[in-house]
Amino acid sequence: MTLRSLILIMVSCLQALPLAAAENFFTTTGYSFVRRSGRQSYAVKVDFPVDGEAHALDSVKAWICDILDVDEPQELYEANFENVMRQSYDTFLKEDSGLSRRVEIVRSYEDEEIVTYQSQVVDRDTATWRDEDCASFSKKDGHRLSIREIFKCPERKIKQLMWQFRGDLPVGVSGPDELVVGDAGYIDGWVVVIGPARGYTGAAYRIRYQVAEPYLQGKRTGGYYDGEEDDE
């Protein structure tokens, strides 16, 4: 084999690597749905996943249906997602949920091991209520990462981190011990923990990753999560 042939083979292999890695990442399509009925309004924006690792893809679709407060159809594709959003609107009307609802569901982070989605639901009537969620899904088997798969510290430390990074959230309590730790997920540079706040049924506490890192489960493969805990 000549040197030129060897170089050509090496270049071909290097060019193929990014493509192979990219195949594992989600492809999404942005959907918008807006309806008005009298004084009521309903608006939805979704990063709908159309391609990606099968286990995580199924889990994200089920989670999206849960946020939209509809039963997941047996098979959910682009072709029938408009029907799902319409059903969500019908549910909103039947429940007399107020004057307006705005739903935003976005893919906020992804690496070779996990994909993270975030949501915000804003209801307005005589008052405004917000409900936020952050969900990271394993690409290995599609399960949603639990708080204990993200943090390795006692719950009290998680509350202290939430309190430290509460920012402008109207927490409505006098100290970290009064907070409640809900679900959590990874986004780029942050760990998001869902907890209480005034005017929220769930609020996103964004904890800087570098500060949280000593209290997180270990990683071996370069991503945030590998499905295993440290051996220590």
ABEGO torsion letter per residue (X at the ends): XBAAAAAAAAAAAAAAAAAAAAAABBBBBBBBBBBBBEABBBBBBBBBBABEBAAAAAAAAAAAAAAAGBBBBABBBAAAAAAAAAAAAAAAAAAGAEABBBBBBBBABBBAABBBBBBBBBBBBABBBBBBBBBBBBAAAGBBBBAAAABABBAAAAAAAAAAAAEABBAGBABAAABBBBBBBBBBGBBBBBBBBBGBABBBBBBBAAAAAAABBBBAAGBABAGBBBAX
